[in-house]
Amino acid sequence: MARLGLWSVVAGVAACGGESPPPEATKYYVKGSVTGLSGEVTLQLNGQERLTRTADGPFAFETPLADQTSYAVAVATQPPEQDCAVEGGTGQVAGADGGPVQVRCTAKTYSVGGSVTGARGSLALTLGTETLPLSVEGRFTFVTRLPRGSPYEVGLSQVPTGLRCTVSKGSGTVAGAVEDISVRCHDWYTLTAHQSASGVLGQGDFTSRTADRGSSTGAGTLNRPLGNPAFVAGQLYVADQGSNRILGFAGVPGTLGADAQWVLGQADFSGYDSGAGLQGLGQPSGLSGDSTRLAVADQRNSRVLVYAPLPSTTATAPTVVLGQPDFDTTPFGCAANALSYPQDVFVGHGKLLVADSANHRVLVWNSPPTTNGQPADVVLGQRTFDTCRRNDANGDGTPDSKPGPTTLFNPSGVWTDGQRLAVVDSYNNRVLIWNTFPTTNAQPADVVLGQKDFTSNAAALSATGVDNPATLTSTGEQLFVTDTLNHRVLVWNSFPTASATPPDLVLGQADFTRADRFDPPTGTAPSARSLVEPGGITLAWPYVVVSDYGNNRVLLFQSQ
């Protein structure tokens, strides 16, 4: 009966639908701690619940998690000037609270870096105890990071042989990421006064001077080379004006009188006639290149030719013509899209410049032109593009009695580093320098060399005088000028910032008061250290390359 009663009770309960309640599920929480906090940090669990902490210590999210639930803790907002990192922030609940999650906060740090230009070889920078080696141009960033308010100073610990490097904006106090440090390197030519050249082109030795070596035009001859050669992407280009051609060399030759590898302006190395069109040249002079193109001042055709890409084979055709509407037109003119016997061209740093010599002006294209006959953007030496008289400051068409800081008289050489501009004002016997690149027509120059002031233009033979200078070039620090009728090259070891600054040394003469044509002066032959009417110069490390017009040769002066 007792057993029967128990079963009756159970059956009765079942019949009424009653069941035993399941045990309540266990709840788990994600916990951890914060260390190093200075400020306020907000954490987030699984992209939902946010938890803000203002001091070090333990924390626990309020959201309960069931067993086997995944969790992820992240920093939603960082404290000012701190970086908080989460360690052990992801996992899965496994029969216990999640964690422990470690949130470690440290002072926020910023990168220190900038850019390097002109570097080659092994350059090394320092920041505190870190040394950063660099072998190429471009951006750099130190591994060391610094908190806001920290002082920093970047220095040079290693500079390759033959370079001079300067650091701009290299020191200060960190107020965020430092990205504007500038390291600029320039080739540095160590030369001596009246130095002898180590190489020669156009002649088989240093004592010969006859055009075309007294024979016919060939791959190793020159006839009155005039205008700056160009050294671009390891290739040397020389304007052989008297033979109406440009000779191309695959590098700077190491043997005396070496043959060129290709020729422009002629069908082969024996040609010398003046021509026009796509394949002809008429007394080419100044050359310039920017690693993707070669620009040629085709003087007699009153045009500038642009070859892109760089030519390296005989009779390569140009791709763009300036100063003329097409390749078959050659008359000179005075307009924004016309030229008159240009003697020099410079392309680089995003610009193209032309010494439009017979128009007594310099034309500026603010970007290298890509279409035939494209007009210039800025004119210097004239008030407008349709006035072309010498030393005409007011643009009335009548030459003034004296030059000025805005006028030109047969400019024959141009150079820029994108920030400064230098122009050889040949018949005014001076060099003009703009300390900032000019952006408006007839903008006045800031510095004059070769004269005591901007209104003087007499020729002179002295340390501060010149006579019919022709061309110039610069490393950005050293300045080189061909002082043509004084038969010398003048070298400034610091880029001049004041008028009438004297040069530091002279090539081609024993001192600044001599203008000898031969060596010895009483002789009739040149030597490795003499010049006659030098009319072109370029830099091809470690060589200073000089077109020695009167000796029908090109000399290579090697840095010591």
Summary of the structure (lengths in Angstrom):
residues: 560
radius of gyration: 36.9
end to end distance: 125.8
largest distance: 153.3
contacts: 1926
relative contact order: 0.09
helix: 6%
strand: 38%
